[in-house]
């Protein structure tokens, strides 16, 4: 049976956005196995993937980004 080695990194990244209302994209800097493992909050409100934000890229290529939709503001 194969084993997967995961680096000892923080599974949380926090971004602070000023009053400009930017929608990203922001980089997800930690490995994850499933898109359901990515949880986005804005002002302590949990957002819904596909409605409030989108995710592009894959955890394998380290180029995962997420972007808030205009509906989120």
N, C-alpha and C positions, 0 to 999 in steps of 0.2 A: 504494500500500500504506500502511495506517495504521501509525503508530508509537505505542507506549505509553511514557509517561514515568513512571519510578519515582523517588520521592524518595530522597535519600541518607540512609537510616536504618539502624539496626542490625537485622539480621534475627534477633536473639536477645533474649529477655526472660527474666529469671530471677526467680522468686518464692521467698521463704523463708517456710515455714510452721512455726509453733511446734508444741508438743506437743498442741495442741487437736485435730489431725486434721481440719482443715477440708478440704472437697472443692471449694471455689471458689464461684462461678465466677471466673475470671481473664480479663483482656482480652488479646487478641492485638493488639499495637499496630503491627504492620508489615504491609504488603501482601503477599499471596501469591496464586498462581494456581490452586493445586490443594490439596485437603485433605491429600494425601500430602506436601505441603511443610511441614506442621505436624508437628513431632516433639516428643514430650513425654518427659522423663526425670524419674524420681523416685529420689533417692539413687543416681545414676549408672546406673540401670536403665531401659532404653528401654521405654516403655509402648506398648500396642496400642490404636489407636483403635477404638471400638465394644466393647471388652472392659474396658480400664482407664480410659478417658476418653471423653468425648463433646465434640463441637464444635457450636455453634449460631451462626446468623447467617451473614453473607457478608462477604467481604473488601471488597466494593463499598460496603457501607453503614457500614463502620467500627464495627460492633457485634458483632464476633466474640468469642465467649467459649468457654472450655473448662472442663470440670468433671471431676474425678476421680471414679471410681465407688468405692463402699465396698470393692470387691474389691482396690483398690490399696493398702489399708493392712494 
